Amino acid sequence: MSSPENRTIDIGSDRQLFVDSFWIADADSVEHRLHSPVCQERVITPELPWEQGGVSYMVTFRDGDRYRAWYRCNCSMTPEKQIPMPLIGYAESDDGLYWEKPKLDLLEFEGSKENNLVWTGPGNNMAPFRDDNPDAPAEERYKAIVRTKEIHALVSPDGLRWRQMQEEPILTETPFDSHNIPFWDSWRGEYVIYCRGIAGKGNFKGGVRWIRRSTSPDFRIWSPLEPIDAGDVPFEHLYTNACVQYERAPGTYLMFPSRFVSEREPIPGWEYGSGVSDIVLMSSRDGLHFDRSFMEGFVRPGPDPGNWHERAVYMERGILQTSPEELSLYGMENWRLPTVCIRRYGLRTDGFVSVHAGYAGGTFTTRPLTFSGKELELNYATSAVGFVKVEIQDESGSPIPGFSLEESAETYGDEIEGTINWGGSESLDSLAGKPLRLRFELKDADLYAFRFR
């Protein structure tokens, strides 16, 4: 019986990322390299009266010809002036860079409906999504969850006019504080919620802040909450998971938990307590078992001193394709300060992790696969002296005539959707559907993804 590493995987024409070691059967002189996004402009700032205590917990996604976002508003910066009202604001954008807060005339704030508010309770920390379940009724095309002590469900026909789906909560196994994320898992054909929890003995003294998952066929009846599995790595305090299905690579789930380091105190006497935060990257191929190959920070607090206190930085939920070459992610920073905002981060398309080789070069070979398509597409970047070459091997590892390393062109440059050719030929028609392996040779190069198209 063959080992899992030698089992042939049918990838069709789906894009494959290198966010974990799944595709690497053997390697020489290459390494996985984590790539952090780059800080860009502030996109949501507390400029309106109902936002003066801060903006946070944004959810964004593309909806038709526009980008849409929902976010939490706090009314006041000072605890004694806090208005005990959960407020959820709405914004939209044509490009993901510049956001407008339309006057919706839906809900009242201090005697006026001239605002962008879409929910004022019960519950807060709203997390909406467009329900692409083909069986979902039109009046429930948009769904969301909010948190009181427990988790409650909301439904809407348009993402703006919300109502409670039912009076009873859908999840009751506390704790649920911070941001809990639901969506329709189109790959598994079910609803899923990733929410806050505790790993260990069930309390903060004996365990750590962790992430749990529950699934449902109808958004009403949910499975018992189950802690995600991150493998044999040290437990760290993780929450605000920001989990998404990465649509460019079907079957790949990405999560961006905030990591809380409670014992550090960079600001002595900070009134809210000790601790610092950063953001880490985790990936999964089934939605429950997550890879933590990268223990280092994906987003660091950076040089801004306003990010060096407890819970100062969170990743918001959603990845937008704002140009062919760039993804936009969003993060909250400077929490508890007047400078709090939601900022955009730019990242190369598919550019979370690469397989990297230096000037001396390196090679790696994939596990067996079958594909459909006519050409091999690579997301890669090289230096002026670097290159990528590819050999197509049969299942046993022997080069296929016409597609050896010697016949592969030295591909160099920087392309999101570059192609490889062998002796002037790119067509792979004759190999489609047959078990094979890919052997990559890299020199001063990064390889982010591959697919057959």
C-alpha positions as CSV (number, residue, x, y, z in Angstrom):
1,M,0.0,0.0,0.0
2,S,1.4,3.4,-1.0
3,S,2.3,6.0,1.6
4,P,0.3,9.3,1.6
5,E,3.3,11.1,0.2
6,N,3.3,8.8,-2.9
7,R,-0.5,8.9,-3.5
8,T,-1.4,10.6,-6.7
9,I,-3.4,13.8,-6.3
10,D,-5.7,15.0,-9.1
11,I,-5.5,18.8,-9.2
12,G,-7.4,19.4,-12.4
13,S,-6.6,23.0,-13.3
14,D,-6.7,24.3,-9.8
15,R,-3.9,26.6,-8.6
16,Q,-1.6,25.1,-5.9
17,L,0.1,27.3,-3.3
18,F,3.3,26.5,-1.3
19,V,1.9,27.7,2.1
20,D,2.9,24.4,3.6
21,S,5.1,21.4,2.7
22,F,2.3,19.3,1.2
23,W,3.7,19.4,-2.4
24,I,7.3,18.9,-1.6
25,A,8.3,15.2,-1.7
26,D,12.1,15.9,-1.6
27,A,14.2,19.0,-1.7
28,D,17.8,20.2,-1.9
29,S,19.0,23.7,-0.9
30,V,15.6,25.4,-1.0
31,E,13.5,26.8,1.8
32,H,10.0,28.0,2.6
33,R,9.9,31.8,3.0
34,L,7.1,33.7,4.6
35,H,6.3,37.1,2.9
36,S,4.7,39.8,5.0
37,P,2.2,42.3,3.4
38,V,3.2,46.0,3.1
39,C,1.4,48.8,5.0
40,Q,-0.6,51.0,2.7
41,E,-3.1,53.8,3.3
42,R,-5.6,54.2,6.2
43,V,-9.0,53.2,4.7
44,I,-11.5,53.5,7.6
45,T,-10.9,56.2,10.3
46,P,-13.1,57.4,13.2
47,E,-14.4,60.5,11.6
48,L,-18.1,60.3,12.5
49,P,-19.7,60.9,15.9
50,W,-20.6,57.3,16.4
51,E,-17.1,56.2,15.6
52,Q,-15.2,58.3,18.1
53,G,-14.3,55.4,20.3
54,G,-12.8,53.4,17.5
55,V,-13.4,51.3,14.4
56,S,-12.6,47.6,14.3
57,Y,-13.7,44.0,13.4
58,M,-14.3,44.7,9.7
59,V,-15.6,42.1,7.2
60,T,-15.2,42.7,3.5
61,F,-15.8,40.9,0.3
62,R,-16.5,41.6,-3.4
63,D,-20.2,41.7,-4.2
64,G,-21.0,42.1,-7.9
65,D,-19.2,45.2,-9.2
66,R,-18.2,46.7,-5.8
67,Y,-16.5,45.9,-2.6
68,R,-18.5,46.0,0.6
69,A,-17.5,46.2,4.3
70,W,-19.2,46.1,7.7
71,Y,-17.3,47.2,10.8
72,R,-17.8,47.9,14.5
73,C,-18.1,51.5,15.7
74,N,-17.4,52.6,19.3
75,C,-19.1,55.8,20.4
76,S,-16.5,57.2,22.9
77,M,-12.9,56.9,23.8
78,T,-13.5,57.3,27.5
79,P,-15.1,54.5,29.5
80,E,-17.3,56.9,31.5
81,K,-18.8,58.3,28.3
82,Q,-19.4,55.0,26.5
83,I,-22.9,54.7,25.1
84,P,-24.1,51.1,25.8
85,M,-25.2,50.5,22.2
86,P,-23.6,48.1,19.7
87,L,-23.2,49.9,16.4
88,I,-22.3,48.4,13.1
89,G,-21.3,50.7,10.2
90,Y,-21.3,50.0,6.5
91,A,-18.9,51.2,3.8
92,E,-18.3,50.4,0.1
93,S,-15.6,50.9,-2.5
94,D,-15.0,50.6,-6.3
95,D,-11.4,49.7,-5.9
96,G,-10.7,48.5,-2.3
97,L,-8.5,51.6,-1.7
98,Y,-10.9,54.4,-1.2
99,W,-14.1,53.7,0.8
100,E,-17.3,55.7,1.2
101,K,-19.7,55.6,4.1
102,P,-23.1,56.1,2.5
103,K,-26.1,57.7,4.3
104,L,-28.5,54.8,4.5
105,D,-31.4,56.3,6.5
106,L,-32.1,53.0,8.1
107,L,-31.3,53.3,11.9
108,E,-31.4,56.1,14.3
109,F,-28.4,57.5,16.2
110,E,-29.0,60.4,18.6
111,G,-32.3,61.4,16.9
112,S,-31.1,61.2,13.2
113,K,-31.0,58.5,10.5
114,E,-28.4,60.3,8.4
115,N,-25.7,57.7,9.1
116,N,-24.2,54.5,7.7
117,L,-25.4,52.2,10.5
118,V,-27.0,48.8,9.7
119,W,-27.2,47.2,13.1
120,T,-27.7,48.5,16.7
121,G,-28.3,45.3,18.5
122,P,-29.0,43.1,20.2
123,G,-25.4,41.7,19.9
124,N,-22.2,43.2,18.6
125,N,-19.1,42.3,16.6
126,M,-21.2,41.5,13.5
127,A,-19.6,39.2,10.9
128,P,-21.7,39.0,7.7
129,F,-21.3,37.0,4.5
130,R,-23.2,36.6,1.2
131,D,-24.7,33.1,1.3
132,D,-24.0,31.4,-2.0
133,N,-25.7,28.2,-0.9
134,P,-28.0,27.6,-3.9
135,D,-30.8,26.5,-1.6
136,A,-30.7,29.7,0.5
137,P,-34.0,31.8,0.1
138,A,-33.7,35.3,-1.4
139,E,-34.8,36.9,1.9
140,E,-31.8,35.2,3.6
141,R,-29.2,35.8,0.9
142,Y,-27.0,37.5,3.4
143,K,-26.3,36.0,6.8
144,A,-24.4,37.2,9.8
145,I,-23.6,36.4,13.4
146,V,-23.4,38.7,16.4
147,R,-22.2,38.1,19.9
148,T,-23.9,38.8,23.2
149,K,-22.7,36.3,25.7
150,E,-23.7,33.7,23.1
151,I,-23.9,33.6,19.3
152,H,-27.0,34.8,17.5
153,A,-27.8,34.6,13.8
154,L,-29.0,37.4,11.5
155,V,-30.4,37.3,8.0
156,S,-30.9,40.0,5.3
157,P,-32.0,40.2,1.7
158,D,-29.4,42.9,0.8
159,G,-26.8,43.1,3.5
160,L,-28.2,46.3,4.8
161,R,-31.6,45.5,6.3
162,W,-31.0,42.9,9.0
163,R,-33.3,40.9,11.3
164,Q,-32.7,38.1,13.8
165,M,-33.2,34.7,12.3
166,Q,-34.6,33.4,15.5
167,E,-34.7,34.6,19.2
168,E,-32.7,31.6,20.4
169,P,-28.8,31.6,20.1
170,I,-27.3,29.2,17.6
171,L,-24.2,28.6,19.7
172,T,-24.0,28.7,23.5
173,E,-20.6,27.1,24.5
174,T,-18.9,30.2,25.8
175,P,-16.5,32.0,25.7
176,F,-17.2,33.9,22.4
177,D,-15.6,37.3,23.0
178,S,-13.8,39.1,20.1
179,H,-14.6,38.4,16.4
180,N,-16.3,35.1,15.4
181,I,-16.4,34.3,11.6
182,P,-19.1,32.4,9.7
183,F,-19.3,31.6,6.0
184,W,-20.8,29.1,3.5
185,D,-18.1,26.6,2.8
186,S,-18.6,26.0,-0.9
187,W,-16.0,23.3,-1.0
188,R,-17.6,21.2,1.7
189,G,-21.2,22.2,1.1
190,E,-22.0,23.4,4.6
191,Y,-21.9,26.4,6.9
192,V,-19.0,26.9,9.2
193,I,-18.2,29.2,12.2
194,Y,-14.7,29.8,13.5
195,C,-15.0,31.3,17.0
196,R,-13.1,32.1,20.1
197,G,-12.4,29.3,22.6
198,I,-10.0,27.9,25.2
199,A,-7.5,25.1,24.7
200,G,-6.3,23.2,27.7
201,K,-8.2,22.9,31.0
202,G,-11.1,25.1,30.0
203,N,-10.1,28.4,31.6
204,F,-7.5,31.1,31.2
205,K,-5.4,29.9,34.1
206,G,-5.1,26.3,32.8
207,G,-5.4,26.9,29.0
208,V,-4.8,29.5,26.3
209,R,-7.1,31.5,24.1
210,W,-7.8,29.3,21.0
211,I,-10.0,28.9,18.0
212,R,-12.9,26.4,17.6
213,R,-15.0,25.3,14.6
214,S,-18.7,24.3,14.3
215,T,-20.5,23.3,11.1
216,S,-24.2,23.3,10.1
217,P,-26.3,22.1,7.1
218,D,-28.9,24.9,7.5
219,F,-27.3,27.7,9.7
220,R,-29.8,26.8,12.5
221,I,-28.6,23.5,14.0
222,W,-24.8,23.4,14.7
223,S,-22.3,20.6,15.5
224,P,-20.5,20.7,18.9
225,L,-17.7,23.1,18.8
226,E,-14.3,21.5,18.2
227,P,-10.9,23.0,18.7
228,I,-8.9,23.4,15.5
229,D,-5.7,21.2,15.3
230,A,-2.5,23.0,14.7
231,G,-0.2,20.0,15.1
232,D,2.7,19.5,17.4
233,V,3.6,23.2,18.1
234,P,3.7,25.2,21.3
235,F,0.3,26.6,22.3
236,E,0.0,30.4,22.0
237,H,-2.9,32.7,22.7
238,L,-4.7,33.0,19.3
239,Y,-8.0,34.7,18.5
240,T,-9.7,37.0,16.0
241,N,-9.1,34.3,13.4
242,A,-10.1,36.1,10.1
243,C,-10.5,32.7,8.4
244,V,-11.2,32.7,4.6
245,Q,-11.5,30.3,1.7
246,Y,-8.7,31.4,-0.6
247,E,-10.7,31.4,-3.8
248,R,-7.7,31.5,-6.2
249,A,-6.6,28.1,-4.8
250,P,-9.6,25.9,-4.3
251,G,-9.3,23.7,-1.2
252,T,-7.0,26.2,0.6
253,Y,-8.1,27.9,3.8
254,L,-6.1,30.8,5.3
255,M,-6.4,32.1,8.8
256,F,-4.7,35.2,10.3
257,P,-5.1,34.9,14.1
258,S,-4.0,37.7,16.4
259,R,-1.3,36.3,18.7
260,F,-1.4,37.7,22.2
261,V,1.8,37.6,24.3
262,S,0.4,38.4,27.8
263,E,3.6,38.5,29.8
264,R,5.2,41.4,28.0
265,E,4.6,45.0,29.1
266,P,6.2,47.5,26.8
267,I,4.1,50.4,28.3
268,P,4.5,50.2,32.1
269,G,1.3,51.1,33.8
270,W,-0.9,50.9,30.7
271,E,-4.4,51.1,32.2
272,Y,-5.8,48.1,30.2
273,G,-3.1,45.7,31.3
274,S,0.0,44.1,30.0
275,G,0.6,42.3,26.7
276,V,1.5,42.8,23.0
277,S,0.0,41.4,19.8
278,D,1.0,40.5,16.3
279,I,-0.6,38.5,13.5
280,V,0.3,35.1,12.3
281,L,-0.5,33.0,9.2
282,M,-2.0,29.5,9.3
283,S,-3.3,27.3,6.4
284,S,-5.4,24.3,6.1
285,R,-6.6,21.8,3.4
286,D,-9.6,20.5,5.3
287,G,-10.7,23.5,7.4
288,L,-10.0,21.8,10.7
289,H,-6.3,20.8,10.7
290,F,-4.1,24.0,10.3
291,D,-0.4,24.1,9.4
292,R,1.8,26.3,11.7
293,S,5.0,26.0,9.8
294,F,5.6,29.7,10.3
295,M,5.8,30.6,14.0
296,E,7.1,34.0,13.2
297,G,4.9,37.0,12.7
298,F,3.1,37.6,9.4
299,V,2.3,41.2,10.4
300,R,4.5,42.8,13.1
301,P,3.4,45.8,15.2
302,G,6.1,47.8,13.3
303,P,7.7,51.1,14.3
304,D,4.5,52.8,15.4
305,P,4.6,52.9,19.2
306,G,0.8,52.9,19.2
307,N,0.9,49.3,18.1
308,W,3.0,48.1,21.1
309,H,0.3,47.6,23.7
310,E,-2.2,44.8,24.3
311,R,-4.5,44.0,21.4
312,A,-3.3,46.9,19.4
313,V,-3.3,45.1,16.0
314,Y,-5.9,42.7,14.5
315,M,-6.3,41.3,11.0
316,E,-9.8,42.1,9.6
317,R,-11.7,39.4,7.7
318,G,-11.4,39.4,3.9
319,I,-8.9,39.4,1.0
320,L,-9.7,41.5,-2.1
321,Q,-8.0,41.2,-5.5
322,T,-7.5,45.0,-6.1
323,S,-5.3,44.5,-9.1
324,P,-4.0,41.6,-11.1
325,E,-0.7,41.8,-9.3
326,E,-1.9,42.7,-5.8
327,L,-4.1,41.4,-3.0
328,S,-5.4,43.8,-0.4
329,L,-5.8,42.7,3.2
330,Y,-7.0,44.9,6.0
331,G,-5.9,45.3,9.6
332,M,-6.9,47.3,12.7
333,E,-4.2,49.2,14.4
334,N,-3.7,51.6,17.4
335,W,-6.6,50.1,19.3
336,R,-7.7,52.2,22.3
337,L,-6.0,55.3,20.9
338,P,-7.5,58.4,19.1
339,T,-5.4,57.3,16.1
340,V,-7.2,53.9,15.8
341,C,-7.9,53.0,12.2
342,I,-8.4,50.2,9.7
343,R,-5.4,50.1,7.3
344,R,-4.9,48.4,4.0
345,Y,-2.0,46.0,3.4
346,G,-0.7,45.1,0.0
347,L,0.6,41.6,-0.9
348,R,1.7,40.1,-4.1
349,T,-1.1,37.9,-5.6
350,D,-0.7,34.4,-4.1
351,G,2.4,35.8,-2.4
352,F,2.0,34.5,1.1
353,V,4.8,32.0,1.0
354,S,7.4,31.0,-1.6
355,V,9.8,28.2,-2.2
356,H,13.1,30.1,-2.3
357,A,16.6,29.3,-3.6
358,G,19.6,31.5,-3.3
359,Y,22.4,32.3,-5.8
360,A,23.9,28.8,-5.5
361,G,20.6,27.3,-6.6
362,G,18.4,24.4,-5.4
363,T,15.8,21.8,-6.5
364,F,12.7,20.2,-5.3
365,T,10.3,17.5,-6.6
366,T,6.5,17.3,-6.0
367,R,4.5,14.3,-5.0
368,P,2.6,12.6,-7.9
369,L,-0.2,14.4,-9.5
370,T,-2.6,14.4,-12.4
371,F,-3.9,17.5,-14.2
372,S,-6.1,18.8,-16.9
373,G,-4.9,21.6,-19.2
374,K,-2.4,22.5,-22.0
375,E,0.3,24.5,-20.3
376,L,2.1,25.0,-17.0
377,E,1.5,28.3,-15.3
378,L,3.9,29.6,-12.6
379,N,3.8,32.6,-10.2
380,Y,7.5,33.3,-9.8
381,A,10.1,36.1,-9.4
382,T,13.9,35.9,-10.1
383,S,16.8,38.2,-10.0
384,A,18.7,39.3,-13.1
385,V,20.9,36.2,-12.9
386,G,18.2,33.9,-11.5
387,F,15.9,31.5,-13.2
388,V,13.3,28.7,-12.9
389,K,13.4,25.5,-14.8
390,V,11.0,22.6,-14.7
391,E,11.3,18.9,-15.5
392,I,8.2,16.7,-15.9
393,Q,8.8,13.2,-14.7
394,D,6.8,10.0,-14.8
395,E,5.4,8.6,-11.6
396,S,8.6,6.8,-10.8
397,G,10.7,9.9,-11.2
398,S,12.2,9.4,-14.6
399,P,12.3,12.5,-17.0
400,I,9.7,12.3,-19.7
401,P,11.3,12.8,-23.1
402,G,10.8,16.3,-24.4
403,F,10.2,17.7,-20.9
404,S,13.6,17.2,-19.1
405,L,15.5,19.9,-17.3
406,E,18.0,20.1,-20.2
407,E,15.1,20.9,-22.5
408,S,13.4,23.4,-20.2
409,A,13.9,27.0,-21.0
410,E,15.6,29.1,-18.2
411,T,12.6,31.2,-17.3
412,Y,13.4,34.5,-15.6
413,G,11.6,37.7,-14.7
414,D,8.6,38.4,-12.4
415,E,5.2,37.1,-13.4
416,I,2.0,36.2,-11.7
417,E,0.9,33.9,-14.6
418,G,4.1,33.0,-16.5
419,T,4.4,29.9,-18.5
420,I,7.2,27.3,-19.0
421,N,8.2,25.8,-22.4
422,W,10.5,23.0,-23.4
423,G,12.4,23.4,-26.7
424,G,9.8,26.0,-27.9
425,S,6.8,23.8,-27.0
426,E,4.4,24.7,-24.3
427,S,1.6,22.2,-25.1
428,L,1.0,19.4,-22.5
429,D,-2.0,17.8,-24.1
430,S,-0.3,14.4,-24.3
431,L,0.4,14.4,-20.6
432,A,-3.0,15.4,-19.2
433,G,-4.6,12.8,-17.0
434,K,-1.4,10.8,-16.5
435,P,0.4,10.5,-13.1
436,L,3.5,12.6,-13.1
437,R,5.8,14.6,-10.9
438,L,7.3,18.1,-11.3
439,R,10.9,18.8,-10.6
440,F,11.8,22.5,-10.1
441,E,15.3,23.9,-10.4
442,L,15.6,27.5,-8.9
443,K,18.4,29.9,-8.8
444,D,18.0,33.2,-6.9
445,A,14.3,32.8,-7.3
446,D,11.0,32.5,-5.5
447,L,8.2,30.2,-6.6
448,Y,4.8,31.1,-5.1
449,A,2.2,28.9,-7.0
450,F,1.7,26.7,-10.0
451,R,-1.3,25.4,-12.0
452,F,-2.1,23.8,-15.3
453,R,-4.4,25.7,-17.6
